[in-house]
């Protein structure tokens, strides 16, 4: 019978190593979680509020935010700001560029801000790259000569999402009162 007892010892050692490995991995995960959430398991402090600014100099809103009554219905999920073709398009707040490329027939730049919101601007000929950090007011590119532009002519569409919900970008600007729409110049 001693011959049968010999193979059992290596199996027990393998089982003990597997259990030890699982315990170490679990403890490591808890330590990483504790370090990420702070002392005592408290959640990390919220990100500071982002300081937003318009995406162009001397902005004039030509079409206001008009969300649809249901997410799948038509609506206007941002603001259109008048701007000449070739005018600089500026980062509305600090963040990291998460997209800079074409969507269908126009250039789009998306910036993820520290507060978790995402700004998307179009039509833009981007001068930034994905992964690039930007500060509020940094140039992202220029207004592209898109045949679409905005409803009132050349300009920039600025949309902001919190998760998958669009919010009014104009509400994020400090000291802004209600939006007053101006008649687009004939042209």
MDTraj code that builds the backbone (N, CA, C; nanometers):
import mdtraj as md
import numpy as np

residues = "UNK UNK UNK UNK UNK UNK UNK UNK UNK UNK UNK UNK UNK UNK UNK UNK UNK UNK UNK UNK UNK UNK UNK UNK UNK UNK UNK UNK UNK UNK UNK UNK UNK UNK UNK UNK UNK UNK UNK UNK UNK UNK UNK UNK UNK UNK UNK UNK UNK UNK UNK UNK UNK UNK UNK UNK UNK UNK UNK UNK UNK UNK UNK UNK UNK UNK UNK UNK UNK UNK UNK UNK UNK UNK UNK UNK UNK UNK UNK UNK UNK UNK UNK UNK UNK UNK UNK UNK UNK UNK UNK UNK UNK UNK UNK UNK UNK UNK UNK UNK UNK UNK UNK UNK UNK UNK UNK UNK UNK UNK UNK UNK UNK UNK UNK UNK UNK UNK UNK UNK UNK UNK UNK UNK UNK UNK UNK UNK UNK UNK UNK UNK UNK UNK UNK UNK UNK UNK UNK UNK UNK UNK UNK UNK UNK UNK UNK UNK UNK UNK UNK UNK UNK UNK UNK UNK UNK UNK UNK UNK UNK UNK UNK UNK UNK UNK UNK UNK UNK UNK UNK UNK UNK UNK UNK UNK UNK UNK UNK UNK UNK UNK UNK UNK UNK UNK UNK".split()
xyz = np.array([
    [0.0794, -0.1195, 0.0000],
    [0.0000, 0.0000, 0.0000],
    [0.0838, 0.1262, 0.0000],
    [0.2062, 0.1181, 0.0431],
    [0.2834, 0.2415, 0.0434],
    [0.2983, 0.2989, -0.0968],
    [0.2962, 0.2158, -0.2018],
    [0.3119, 0.2680, -0.3371],
    [0.1942, 0.3560, -0.3746],
    [0.0740, 0.3262, -0.3305],
    [-0.0435, 0.4071, -0.3627],
    [-0.0392, 0.5401, -0.2908],
    [0.0224, 0.5495, -0.1759],
    [0.0270, 0.6731, -0.0993],
    [0.1230, 0.7738, -0.1623],
    [0.2213, 0.7287, -0.2368],
    [0.3186, 0.8211, -0.2952],
    [0.2590, 0.9188, -0.3957],
    [0.1747, 0.8774, -0.4904],
    [0.1205, 0.9741, -0.5856],
    [0.0300, 1.0780, -0.5203],
    [-0.0297, 1.0501, -0.4089],
    [-0.1207, 1.1448, -0.3440],
    [-0.0469, 1.2672, -0.2920],
    [0.0752, 1.2552, -0.2502],
    [0.1494, 1.3687, -0.1938],
    [0.1680, 1.4803, -0.2959],
    [0.2134, 1.4523, -0.4198],
    [0.2260, 1.5615, -0.5163],
    [0.0916, 1.6275, -0.5477],
    [-0.0177, 1.5524, -0.5514],
    [-0.1496, 1.6102, -0.5779],
    [-0.1881, 1.7068, -0.4669],
    [-0.1599, 1.6704, -0.3410],
    [-0.1895, 1.7610, -0.2295],
    [-0.1069, 1.8881, -0.2405],
    [0.0198, 1.8773, -0.2806],
    [0.1043, 1.9960, -0.2947],
    [0.0502, 2.0872, -0.4054],
    [0.0050, 2.0271, -0.5166],
    [-0.0516, 2.1080, -0.6244],
    [-0.1780, 2.1781, -0.5766],
    [-0.2636, 2.1105, -0.5043],
    [-0.3861, 2.1705, -0.4523],
    [-0.3530, 2.2829, -0.3555],
    [-0.2568, 2.2601, -0.2683],
    [-0.2177, 2.3634, -0.1721],
    [-0.1628, 2.4850, -0.2457],
    [-0.0830, 2.4647, -0.3515],
    [-0.0297, 2.5781, -0.4285],
    [-0.1426, 2.6548, -0.4972],
    [-0.2394, 2.5822, -0.5509],
    [-0.3516, 2.6474, -0.6182],
    [-0.4321, 2.7311, -0.5198],
    [-0.4591, 2.6765, -0.4016],
    [-0.5339, 2.7501, -0.2997],
    [-0.4539, 2.8712, -0.2538],
    [-0.3248, 2.8544, -0.2322],
    [-0.2396, 2.9656, -0.1911],
    [-0.2403, 3.0745, -0.2980],
    [-0.2295, 3.0360, -0.4234],
    [-0.2328, 3.1333, -0.5331],
    [-0.3641, 3.2094, -0.5373],
    [-0.4756, 3.1395, -0.5170],
    [-0.6064, 3.2045, -0.5173],
    [-0.6190, 3.3020, -0.4008],
    [-0.5688, 3.2627, -0.2831],
    [-0.5742, 3.3511, -0.1663],
    [-0.4897, 3.4759, -0.1911],
    [-0.3716, 3.4582, -0.2451],
    [-0.2842, 3.5730, -0.2732],
    [-0.3509, 3.6662, -0.3751],
    [-0.4110, 3.6111, -0.4784],
    [-0.4780, 3.6931, -0.5795],
    [-0.5953, 3.7693, -0.5192],
    [-0.6723, 3.7034, -0.4334],
    [-0.7866, 3.7685, -0.3704],
    [-0.7417, 3.8804, -0.2777],
    [-0.6419, 3.8528, -0.1954],
    [-0.5899, 3.9557, -0.1048],
    [-0.5347, 4.0720, -0.1861],
    [-0.4638, 4.0414, -0.2942],
    [-0.4096, 4.1462, -0.3800],
    [-0.5193, 4.2333, -0.4382],
    [-0.6292, 4.1707, -0.4783],
    [-0.7418, 4.2476, -0.5327],
    [-0.8010, 4.3389, -0.4263],
    [-0.8149, 4.2888, -0.3037],
    [-0.8682, 4.3724, -0.1962],
    [-0.7736, 4.4871, -0.1613],
    [-0.6454, 4.4616, -0.1617],
    [-0.5477, 4.5677, -0.1343],
    [-0.5549, 4.6730, -0.2446],
    [-0.5622, 4.6307, -0.3706],
    [-0.5720, 4.7265, -0.4808],
    [-0.6995, 4.8084, -0.4695],
    [-0.8105, 4.7445, -0.4339],
    [-0.9364, 4.8149, -0.4159],
    [-0.9270, 4.9146, -0.3016],
    [-0.8653, 4.8758, -0.1921],
    [-0.8493, 4.9660, -0.0783],
    [-0.7641, 5.0862, -0.1153],
    [-0.6576, 5.0624, -0.1904],
    [-0.5719, 5.1735, -0.2324],
    [-0.6453, 5.2664, -0.3281],
    [-0.7285, 5.2098, -0.4167],
    [-0.8002, 5.2910, -0.5141],
    [-0.9111, 5.3729, -0.4506],
    [-0.9742, 5.3199, -0.3456],
    [-1.0867, 5.3905, -0.2856],
    [-1.0469, 5.4754, -0.1665],
    [-0.9251, 5.4667, -0.1220],
    [-0.8818, 5.5481, -0.0084],
    [-0.8931, 5.4698, 0.1202],
    [-0.8499, 5.5320, 0.2274],
    [-0.8500, 5.4666, 0.3590],
    [-0.9919, 5.4365, 0.4027],
    [-1.0073, 5.3247, 0.4661],
    [-1.1365, 5.2872, 0.5235],
    [-1.2404, 5.2502, 0.4198],
    [-1.2022, 5.2305, 0.2944],
    [-1.2989, 5.1914, 0.1926],
    [-1.3847, 5.3059, 0.1441],
    [-1.3552, 5.4304, 0.1835],
    [-1.4336, 5.5442, 0.1378],
    [-1.4091, 5.5653, -0.0110],
    [-1.5118, 5.6074, -0.0839],
    [-1.4923, 5.6308, -0.2272],
    [-1.3986, 5.7491, -0.2492],
    [-1.3314, 5.7515, -0.3636],
    [-1.2416, 5.8636, -0.3909],
    [-1.3220, 5.9920, -0.4022],
    [-1.2605, 6.1060, -0.3777],
    [-1.3339, 6.2325, -0.3888],
    [-1.3778, 6.2545, -0.5325],
    [-1.4916, 6.3235, -0.5529],
    [-1.5376, 6.3470, -0.6894],
    [-1.4401, 6.4377, -0.7644],
    [-1.4409, 6.4242, -0.8954],
    [-1.3543, 6.5096, -0.9769],
    [-1.3989, 6.6540, -0.9603],
    [-1.3053, 6.7475, -0.9595],
    [-1.3446, 6.8875, -0.9476],
    [-1.4272, 6.9282, -1.0681],
    [-1.5187, 7.0230, -1.0494],
    [-1.6000, 7.0642, -1.1637],
    [-1.5104, 7.1255, -1.2718],
    [-1.5406, 7.0932, -1.3944],
    [-1.4620, 7.1463, -1.5059],
    [-1.5039, 7.2903, -1.5325],
    [-1.4097, 7.3722, -1.5715],
    [-1.4381, 7.5097, -1.6117],
    [-1.4584, 7.5092, -1.7627],
    [-1.5814, 7.5311, -1.8057],
    [-1.6137, 7.5270, -1.9482],
    [-1.6084, 7.6660, -2.0087],
    [-1.5815, 7.6689, -2.1395],
    [-1.5773, 7.7917, -2.2175],
    [-1.6346, 7.7603, -2.3551],
    [-1.6768, 7.8613, -2.4301],
    [-1.7280, 7.8336, -2.5646],
    [-1.6174, 7.7772, -2.6546],
    [-1.6554, 7.6984, -2.7557],
    [-1.5548, 7.6375, -2.8431],
    [-1.5016, 7.7304, -2.9523],
    [-1.5534, 7.8513, -2.9602],
    [-1.5034, 7.9512, -3.0555],
    [-1.4989, 8.0859, -2.9851],
    [-1.4178, 8.1771, -3.0403],
    [-1.4133, 8.3133, -2.9873],
    [-1.5407, 8.3868, -3.0290],
    [-1.5872, 8.4772, -2.9436],
    [-1.7057, 8.5600, -2.9710],
    [-1.8226, 8.4757, -3.0211],
    [-1.8683, 8.3796, -2.9401],
    [-1.9716, 8.2865, -2.9869],
    [-2.1087, 8.3531, -3.0034],
    [-2.1770, 8.3151, -3.1089],
    [-2.3161, 8.3538, -3.1321],
    [-2.3914, 8.2244, -3.1599],
    [-2.4875, 8.1935, -3.0753],
    [-2.5667, 8.0714, -3.0930],
    [-2.6671, 8.0938, -3.2055],
    [-2.6629, 8.0061, -3.3056],
    [-2.7579, 8.0149, -3.4158],
    [-2.8655, 7.9065, -3.4068],
    [-2.8422, 7.8069, -3.3241],
    [-2.9448, 7.7048, -3.2980],
    [-2.9212, 7.6491, -3.1582],
    [-3.0234, 7.6567, -3.0760],
    [-3.0131, 7.6168, -2.9352],
    [-3.0337, 7.4664, -2.9179],
    [-3.0015, 7.4199, -2.7991],
    [-3.0230, 7.2813, -2.7569],
    [-3.1730, 7.2539, -2.7551],
    [-3.2161, 7.1462, -2.8188],
    [-3.3570, 7.1080, -2.8219],
    [-3.3643, 6.9557, -2.8169],
    [-3.3524, 6.8996, -2.6946],
    [-3.3513, 6.7531, -2.6846],
    [-3.4852, 6.6933, -2.7246],
    [-3.4812, 6.5725, -2.7788],
    [-3.6069, 6.5063, -2.8161],
    [-3.6798, 6.4572, -2.6906],
    [-3.8117, 6.4366, -2.7016],
    [-3.8860, 6.3853, -2.5857],
    [-3.8482, 6.2417, -2.5494],
    [-3.7985, 6.1674, -2.6454],
    [-3.7500, 6.0308, -2.6239],
    [-3.6136, 6.0190, -2.6905],
    [-3.5206, 5.9402, -2.6337],
    [-3.3841, 5.9336, -2.6876],
    [-3.3746, 5.8961, -2.8351],
    [-3.4692, 5.8202, -2.8872],
    [-3.4604, 5.7719, -3.0247],
    [-3.5275, 5.8657, -3.1250],
    [-3.5933, 5.9720, -3.0777],
    [-3.6628, 6.0641, -3.1674],
    [-3.5699, 6.1755, -3.2149],
    [-3.6081, 6.2448, -3.3235],
    [-3.5248, 6.3544, -3.3718],
    [-3.5230, 6.4702, -3.2725],
    [-3.4138, 6.5404, -3.2730],
    [-3.3979, 6.6578, -3.1875],
    [-3.2638, 6.7216, -3.2174],
    [-3.2307, 6.8244, -3.1430],
    [-3.1010, 6.8907, -3.1607],
    [-3.0243, 6.8756, -3.0310],
    [-2.9261, 6.7875, -3.0310],
    [-2.8565, 6.7437, -2.9100],
    [-2.7277, 6.8231, -2.8860],
    [-2.7372, 6.9533, -2.8970],
    [-2.6228, 7.0401, -2.8747],
    [-2.6585, 7.1819, -2.9143],
    [-2.5574, 7.2659, -2.9294],
    [-2.5789, 7.4023, -2.9767],
    [-2.4944, 7.4233, -3.1019],
    [-2.5463, 7.5049, -3.1933],
    [-2.4710, 7.5450, -3.3109],
    [-2.4236, 7.6872, -3.2881],
    [-2.2939, 7.7075, -3.3053],
    [-2.2323, 7.8370, -3.2824],
    [-2.1729, 7.8840, -3.4148],
    [-2.2063, 8.0077, -3.4534],
    [-2.1555, 8.0621, -3.5784],
    [-2.0035, 8.0753, -3.5723],
    [-1.9377, 8.0395, -3.6815],
    [-1.7926, 8.0542, -3.6938],
    [-1.7567, 8.0402, -3.8408],
    [-1.6623, 8.1199, -3.8851],
    [-1.6193, 8.1160, -4.0245],
    [-1.5372, 7.9900, -4.0512],
    [-1.5453, 7.9414, -4.1748],
    [-1.4608, 7.8281, -4.2137],
    [-1.3154, 7.8677, -4.1915],
    [-1.2377, 7.7789, -4.1300],
    [-1.0980, 7.8049, -4.1005],
    [-1.0736, 7.8682, -3.9643],
    [-1.1809, 7.9068, -3.8934],
    [-1.1653, 7.9649, -3.7590],
    [-1.1223, 7.8561, -3.6614],
    [-1.0414, 7.8918, -3.5605],
    [-0.9986, 7.7913, -3.4620],
    [-1.1169, 7.7359, -3.3814],
    [-1.1141, 7.6051, -3.3596],
    [-1.2099, 7.5389, -3.2706],
    [-1.1312, 7.5056, -3.1446],
    [-1.1822, 7.5515, -3.0288],
    [-1.1087, 7.5441, -2.9031],
    [-1.1672, 7.4399, -2.8090],
    [-1.0815, 7.3815, -2.7276],
    [-1.1278, 7.2852, -2.6270],
    [-1.2190, 7.3579, -2.5293],
    [-1.3417, 7.3078, -2.5079],
    [-1.4344, 7.3738, -2.4168],
    [-1.3963, 7.3593, -2.2691],
    [-1.3107, 7.2636, -2.2378],
    [-1.2633, 7.2428, -2.1004],
    [-1.1402, 7.1528, -2.1088],
    [-1.0669, 7.1421, -1.9985],
    [-0.9525, 7.0509, -1.9932],
    [-1.0002, 6.9093, -2.0239],
    [-0.9118, 6.8270, -2.0756],
    [-0.9492, 6.6881, -2.0994],
    [-0.8488, 6.6151, -2.1851],
    [-0.8931, 6.5007, -2.2359],
    [-0.8116, 6.4150, -2.3222],
    [-0.8924, 6.3861, -2.4478],
    [-0.8279, 6.3982, -2.5628],
    [-0.8932, 6.3704, -2.6903],
    [-0.9154, 6.2196, -2.7007],
    [-1.0426, 6.1802, -2.7169],
    [-1.0743, 6.0378, -2.7293],
    [-1.1102, 5.9988, -2.8720],
    [-1.1381, 6.0987, -2.9566],
    [-1.1669, 6.0716, -3.0974],
    [-1.1301, 6.1946, -3.1779],
    [-1.0655, 6.1743, -3.2902],
    [-1.0345, 6.2811, -3.3853],
    [-1.0324, 6.2164, -3.5228],
    [-1.1425, 6.2306, -3.5947],
    [-1.1507, 6.1654, -3.7253],
    [-1.2805, 6.1977, -3.7942],
    [-1.3114, 6.1214, -3.8958],
    [-1.4314, 6.1455, -3.9745],
    [-1.5451, 6.0548, -3.9292],
    [-1.6631, 6.1125, -3.9255],
    [-1.7867, 6.0389, -3.9033],
    [-1.8751, 6.0721, -4.0228],
    [-1.9023, 5.9737, -4.1020],
    [-1.9748, 5.9849, -4.2283],
    [-1.9017, 6.0838, -4.3195],
    [-1.9444, 6.2107, -4.3207],
    [-1.8875, 6.3058, -4.4161],
    [-1.8290, 6.4301, -4.3496],
    [-1.8003, 6.4235, -4.2203],
    [-1.7458, 6.5418, -4.1527],
    [-1.6469, 6.5028, -4.0440],
    [-1.5558, 6.5952, -4.0151],
    [-1.4580, 6.5741, -3.9099],
    [-1.5181, 6.6007, -3.7732],
    [-1.4847, 6.5144, -3.6782],
    [-1.5363, 6.5248, -3.5421],
    [-1.4197, 6.5109, -3.4444],
    [-1.4226, 6.5910, -3.3377],
    [-1.3269, 6.5775, -3.2284],
    [-1.4073, 6.5612, -3.1001],
    [-1.3712, 6.4600, -3.0205],
    [-1.4368, 6.4369, -2.8917],
    [-1.3322, 6.4456, -2.7818],
    [-1.3677, 6.5187, -2.6749],
    [-1.2786, 6.5375, -2.5603],
    [-1.3492, 6.4859, -2.4353],
    [-1.2814, 6.3981, -2.3601],
    [-1.3317, 6.3496, -2.2319],
    [-1.2767, 6.4421, -2.1236],
    [-1.3675, 6.5005, -2.0457],
    [-1.3295, 6.5955, -1.9414],
    [-1.3176, 6.5247, -1.8065],
    [-1.2440, 6.5831, -1.7107],
    [-1.2259, 6.5189, -1.5796],
    [-1.3569, 6.4937, -1.5042],
    [-1.4614, 6.5718, -1.5334],
    [-1.5896, 6.5509, -1.4650],
    [-1.6706, 6.4370, -1.5279],
    [-1.6132, 6.3702, -1.6288],
    [-1.6802, 6.2564, -1.6921],
    [-1.7631, 6.2932, -1.8141],
    [-1.7855, 6.4214, -1.8377],
    [-1.8607, 6.4623, -1.9564],
    [-1.7722, 6.4495, -2.0801],
    [-1.8394, 6.4345, -2.1964],
    [-1.7686, 6.4276, -2.3244],
    [-1.8224, 6.5356, -2.4165],
    [-1.7331, 6.6206, -2.4661],
    [-1.7701, 6.7222, -2.5651],
    [-1.7347, 6.6707, -2.7030],
    [-1.8285, 6.6837, -2.7973],
    [-1.8017, 6.6501, -2.9368],
    [-1.8267, 6.7741, -3.0207],
    [-1.7340, 6.8011, -3.1115],
    [-1.7424, 6.9204, -3.1952],
    [-1.7306, 6.8795, -3.3408],
    [-1.8131, 6.9433, -3.4267],
    [-1.8109, 6.9127, -3.5697],
    [-1.8646, 7.0311, -3.6477],
    [-1.8329, 7.0492, -3.7718],
    [-1.7286, 6.9850, -3.8510],
    [-1.5929, 7.0495, -3.8215],
    [-1.4946, 6.9676, -3.7918],
    [-1.3622, 7.0157, -3.7518],
    [-1.2535, 6.9417, -3.8300],
    [-1.1594, 7.0180, -3.8829],
    [-1.0363, 6.9585, -3.9361],
    [-0.9406, 6.9547, -3.8182],
    [-0.9206, 6.8362, -3.7609],
    [-0.8468, 6.8209, -3.6360],
    [-0.6980, 6.8456, -3.6530],
    [-0.6400, 6.9078, -3.5502],
    [-0.4949, 6.9229, -3.5411],
    [-0.4436, 6.8525, -3.4156],
    [-0.5317, 6.7761, -3.3504],
    [-0.4962, 6.7010, -3.2300],
    [-0.5057, 6.5528, -3.2604],
    [-0.4481, 6.4715, -3.1719],
    [-0.4492, 6.3262, -3.1895],
    [-0.5154, 6.2603, -3.0694],
    [-0.5694, 6.1417, -3.0911],
    [-0.6296, 6.0640, -2.9826],
    [-0.5241, 6.0415, -2.8740],
    [-0.5648, 6.0633, -2.7486],
    [-0.4755, 6.0462, -2.6349],
    [-0.4071, 6.1748, -2.5925],
    [-0.4202, 6.2791, -2.6718],
    [-0.3549, 6.4064, -2.6406],
    [-0.4320, 6.4804, -2.5319],
    [-0.3603, 6.5284, -2.4303],
    [-0.4212, 6.6104, -2.3252],
    [-0.4337, 6.7535, -2.3758],
    [-0.5470, 6.8161, -2.3459],
    [-0.5701, 6.9546, -2.3858],
    [-0.6205, 7.0336, -2.2661],
    [-0.5948, 7.1627, -2.2684],
    [-0.6463, 7.2545, -2.1676],
    [-0.7584, 7.3362, -2.2296],
    [-0.8476, 7.3877, -2.1467],
    [-0.9553, 7.4725, -2.1959],
    [-0.8953, 7.5852, -2.2784],
    [-0.9454, 7.6022, -2.4006],
    [-0.8973, 7.7076, -2.4882],
    [-0.7895, 7.6644, -2.5853],
    [-0.7330, 7.5430, -2.5683],
    [-0.6347, 7.4930, -2.6650],
    [-0.7044, 7.4666, -2.7988],
    [-0.6332, 7.4901, -2.9080],
    [-0.6883, 7.4636, -3.0409],
    [-0.6995, 7.3136, -3.0639],
    [-0.8164, 7.2702, -3.1094],
    [-0.8407, 7.1305, -3.1463],
    [-0.8296, 7.1119, -3.2970],
    [-0.8466, 7.2210, -3.3696],
    [-0.8464, 7.2195, -3.5149],
    [-0.9108, 7.3468, -3.5644],
    [-0.9629, 7.3410, -3.6865],
    [-1.0313, 7.4571, -3.7443],
    [-1.1667, 7.4134, -3.7978],
    [-1.2565, 7.5112, -3.8111],
    [-1.3886, 7.4843, -3.8671],
    [-1.3679, 7.4375, -4.0107],
    [-1.4197, 7.3188, -4.0402],
    [-1.4050, 7.2603, -4.1735],
    [-1.5049, 7.3239, -4.2687],
    [-1.4668, 7.3306, -4.3928],
    [-1.5566, 7.3823, -4.4952],
    [-1.6562, 7.2768, -4.5357],
    [-1.7400, 7.2355, -4.4407],
    [-1.8377, 7.1295, -4.4653],
    [-1.9612, 7.1889, -4.5313],
    [-2.0236, 7.1168, -4.6246],
    [-2.1472, 7.1678, -4.6825],
    [-2.2602, 7.1703, -4.5805],
    [-2.2421, 7.1025, -4.4676],
    [-2.3477, 7.0964, -4.3670],
    [-2.3373, 7.2125, -4.2688],
    [-2.2189, 7.2407, -4.2168],
    [-2.2018, 7.3499, -4.1214],
    [-2.3083, 7.3451, -4.0146],
    [-2.3726, 7.4577, -3.9921],
    [-2.4822, 7.4654, -3.8969],
    [-2.6017, 7.5244, -3.9700],
    [-2.7138, 7.5289, -3.9030],
    [-2.8363, 7.5764, -3.9665],
    [-2.8220, 7.7182, -4.0220],
    [-2.7455, 7.8046, -3.9552],
    [-2.7314, 7.9435, -3.9981],
    [-2.6128, 7.9677, -4.0894],
    [-2.5450, 7.8648, -4.1348],
    [-2.4279, 7.8823, -4.2203],
    [-2.3086, 7.8133, -4.1584],
    [-2.1869, 7.8619, -4.1888],
    [-2.0690, 7.7969, -4.1315],
    [-2.0701, 7.8085, -3.9787],
    [-2.0204, 7.7078, -3.9135],
    [-2.0169, 7.7104, -3.7682],
    [-1.9771, 7.5770, -3.7114],
    [-1.9926, 7.5666, -3.5807],
    [-1.9544, 7.4465, -3.5071],
    [-2.0740, 7.3975, -3.4275],
    [-2.0981, 7.2672, -3.4354],
    [-2.1972, 7.2030, -3.3495],
    [-2.1222, 7.1497, -3.2282],
    [-2.1685, 7.1858, -3.1072],
    [-2.1061, 7.1420, -2.9820],
    [-2.2093, 7.0619, -2.9036],
    [-2.1838, 6.9330, -2.8905],
    [-2.2693, 6.8452, -2.8112],
    [-2.1945, 6.7971, -2.6882],
    [-2.2657, 6.7823, -2.5768],
    [-2.2044, 6.7339, -2.4520],
    [-2.2902, 6.6209, -2.3973],
    [-2.2231, 6.5098, -2.3602],
    [-2.2931, 6.3949, -2.3030],
    [-2.2446, 6.3678, -2.1608],
    [-2.3392, 6.3354, -2.0761],
    [-2.3117, 6.2810, -1.9420],
    [-2.3560, 6.1361, -1.9508],
    [-2.2604, 6.0456, -1.9604],
    [-2.2953, 5.9065, -1.9896],
    [-2.3486, 5.9028, -2.1312],
    [-2.4710, 5.8556, -2.1484],
    [-2.5336, 5.8525, -2.2806],
    [-2.6422, 5.9578, -2.2953],
    [-2.6515, 6.0505, -2.2003],
    [-2.7550, 6.1540, -2.2032],
    [-2.6919, 6.2862, -2.2460],
    [-2.7507, 6.3493, -2.3469],
    [-2.7026, 6.4799, -2.3914],
    [-2.7538, 6.5876, -2.2972],
    [-2.6666, 6.6836, -2.2679],
    [-2.7034, 6.7982, -2.1835],
    [-2.6772, 6.9254, -2.2627],
    [-2.7371, 7.0354, -2.2189],
    [-2.7210, 7.1638, -2.2863],
    [-2.5821, 7.2197, -2.2571],
    [-2.4946, 7.2289, -2.3575],
    [-2.3603, 7.2808, -2.3334],
    [-2.3607, 7.4238, -2.2798],
    [-2.4581, 7.5027, -2.3219],
    [-2.4615, 7.6434, -2.2804],
    [-2.4828, 7.6562, -2.1305],
    [-2.5509, 7.5586, -2.0714],
    [-2.5730, 7.5600, -1.9258],
    [-2.4433, 7.5390, -1.8479],
    [-2.3387, 7.4884, -1.9132],
    [-2.2119, 7.4611, -1.8455],
    [-2.1215, 7.5843, -1.8385],
    [-2.1561, 7.6883, -1.9120],
    [-2.0717, 7.8073, -1.9164],
    [-2.0996, 7.8970, -1.7965],
    [-1.9942, 7.9442, -1.7299],
    [-2.0148, 8.0301, -1.6130],
    [-2.0716, 8.1658, -1.6526],
    [-2.1663, 8.2140, -1.5733],
    [-2.2213, 8.3478, -1.5922],
    [-2.3062, 8.3664, -1.7157],
    [-2.3506, 8.2579, -1.7752],
    [-2.4339, 8.2714, -1.8953],
    [-2.5792, 8.2787, -1.8548],
    [-2.6488, 8.3715, -1.9150],
    [-2.7918, 8.3824, -1.8943],
    [-2.8638, 8.2988, -1.9977],
    [-2.9907, 8.3262, -2.0155],
    [-3.0647, 8.2495, -2.1164],
    [-3.0102, 8.2789, -2.2560],
    [-3.0194, 8.1794, -2.3413],
    [-2.9727, 8.1941, -2.4783],
    [-3.0707, 8.2802, -2.5554],
    [-3.0189, 8.3787, -2.6274],
    [-3.0994, 8.4612, -2.7161],
    [-3.0562, 8.4289, -2.8572],
    [-3.1488, 8.3767, -2.9353],
    [-3.1154, 8.3417, -3.0732],
    [-3.1228, 8.4657, -3.1597],
    [-3.0224, 8.4852, -3.2403],
    [-3.0185, 8.5968, -3.3329],
    [-3.0516, 8.5464, -3.4712],
    [-3.1117, 8.6326, -3.5509],
    [-3.1416, 8.5945, -3.6867],
    [-3.0114, 8.5812, -3.7631],
    [-3.0008, 8.4768, -3.8413],
    [-2.8788, 8.4538, -3.9192],
    [-2.8694, 8.5604, -4.0275],
    [-2.7471, 8.6127, -4.0497],
    [-2.7310, 8.7126, -4.1555],
    [-2.7587, 8.6514, -4.2914],
    [-2.8176, 8.7326, -4.3793],
    [-2.8441, 8.6853, -4.5157],
    [-2.7125, 8.6726, -4.5876],
    [-2.7040, 8.5734, -4.6662],
    [-2.5738, 8.5674, -4.7240],
    [-2.5466, 8.4767, -4.8279],
])
top = md.Topology()
chain = top.add_chain()
for i, resn in enumerate(residues, 1):
    res = top.add_residue(resn, chain, resSeq=i)
    for name in ("N", "CA", "C"):
        top.add_atom(name, md.element.get_by_symbol(name[0]), res)
traj = md.Trajectory(xyz[None], top)
